[in-house]
Amino acid sequence: MSGNGKKEFGDYQTPIDFCYKVCEYIKQQGFSASAKAILEPTCGIGNFLSAASSIFGCSNIFGIEINEKYVHLSKEVIPSAKVIVDNIFGMNTKRICGTSDVLVIGNPPWATNADLLYNLPQKVNFKGLRGIDALTGSSNFDICEYIILQLLSEYKNTNSTICMLCKTSVARNIILEIARSRICYDKIEMLNFNSNKVFGISTAACILVIKLSPDRKNTSVICDVKNFESGSLLDTLVVKDGALKTLSIQVDLEGTCQLVWRSGIKHDCSKVMELDLKDGKLINQQKSIVDIEEDLVFPLVKSSAFKEPILTDFAKFVIVTQTKPKQDTTYIRYSYPQTWEYLNDNINYFNRRKSVIYKGSAPFSMFGIGDYSFSPYKVGLSGFYKKPLFCLLHSTKPVMADDTAYFLAFKDYNIAYAIMLLLNSNTVQGFLSSIAFLDSKRPYTVKLLSRLDLKKCIATVSFSEIADTEAKFQLPPRITAEMYTQLKNYI
């Protein structure tokens, strides 16, 4: 299939030798001892069906595939299999298999509902997200995750085994759902493998194996993470208080953050709103000079710029049209006529914004804006970096961050400075690294950062370690024991 076809269907066929290795492993580990049928819900050309039939010696082999050409190919590979042309979504597969004790094995599409043109369910907010998360794209879901959750719902309270290739981020979401839905299971494993070697794509991937049970055998949800090639145990994940944790955590700073983490501003119109300062002039991304009033122009730090512990000089700027959500923007016409004219001259760019959050909003609306945006001092980080570097941001005007960065807002410089050092201390950094999943696109999010209990941090991190952090960054000596005590009282 062409590259475009692969994207439309999420189509990456699993090599037959890898299918055999997966089937041999789950048989050796006793995952499928009671299975009376084998099902591959998106079977493609039938490689998993062929391997499973050979390894398990089972005559009840079933496949579902939307691509009719692939169905013919799979029947040639394994004539005894019952393969049908259909869509897995919403289907009752137990009716096809004739039993509830099934080995469900396969490699569903590794794509989101926004990526695929075919082979997808109705685009719904299937996780029940609310408010801004649902509107800004958090409801955009992974097809593979959707399929596994559908199968879990169908086969829960049975002796079935679900064995699926998927991204590690999907596997973690599935484990959380097992805990949330209190699904009975016997054993869960994540077997990490090299997806570049197997599929030629650079994505953190695993084989997620879930041995279900009709009876509750575990009071908590625990998953061993292994290297599939060597079989070595890498870590153990456990669900606690609705979050995944690793048993390798050395210092526990888990809790609820006493301060509110914020994300930066969202405007989805960088060609107009974001400006570069060159030779004393503001230049937009269309390479045009922008001559507008200064009042609505603020320093901007992009996520990629979080590279120093203190940032005070900025070459990028952003036009901020609102001071609070849903504010009427027509005030700009009367107070800042040059800015109003510039925005209207470029209104076509705003009209092309795809997100539904702008529907029905005032012209040139933004999101992620509030009183906190205009705080004189911020301590923030990029959501993308594997190692979190917390930076103190300040300038002659409040510094704005983009929506891929997260920050705490402060009115007092000394408090902000002390917080920056605390968050960059080895103790706090070690804890954050232990709860973040570094293979995620954004290892650090508001949700994860909000789990950091600052009172525990201050109680655990000594003043000596804070001073060492300052020295590590080669900053002029500033922190004092008195300032650190002030921080304790502030938190």
Secondary structure, 3 states (H helix, E strand, C coil): CCHHHHHHHCCCCCCHHHHHHHHHHHHHCCCCCCCCEEEECCCCCCHHHHHHHHHHCCCCEEEEECCHHHHHHHHHHCCCCEEEECCCCCCCHHHHHCCCCEEEEECCCCCECCCCCCCCCCCCCCCCCCHHHHHCCCCCCEHHHHHHHHHHHHHCCCCCEEEEEEEHHHHHHHHHHHHHCCCCEEEEEEEEECHHHHHCCCCCEEEEEEEECCCCCCCCCEEEEEECCCCCEEEEEEEECCEEEECCCCCCCECCCCCCCEECEECCCHHHHEEEEECCEEEECCCCECCCCCCCEEEEECHHHCCCCEECCCCEEEECCCCCCCCCCCHHHHHCHHHHHHHHHCHHHHHCCCCHHHCCCCCCCCECCCHHHHCCEEEEEECCCCCCCCEEECCCCCCEEECCEEEEEECCHHHHHHHHHHHCCHHHHHHHHHHCCCCCCCCCCHHHHCCECHHHHHHHCCHHHHHHHHHHCCCCCCCCHHHHHHHHHHC
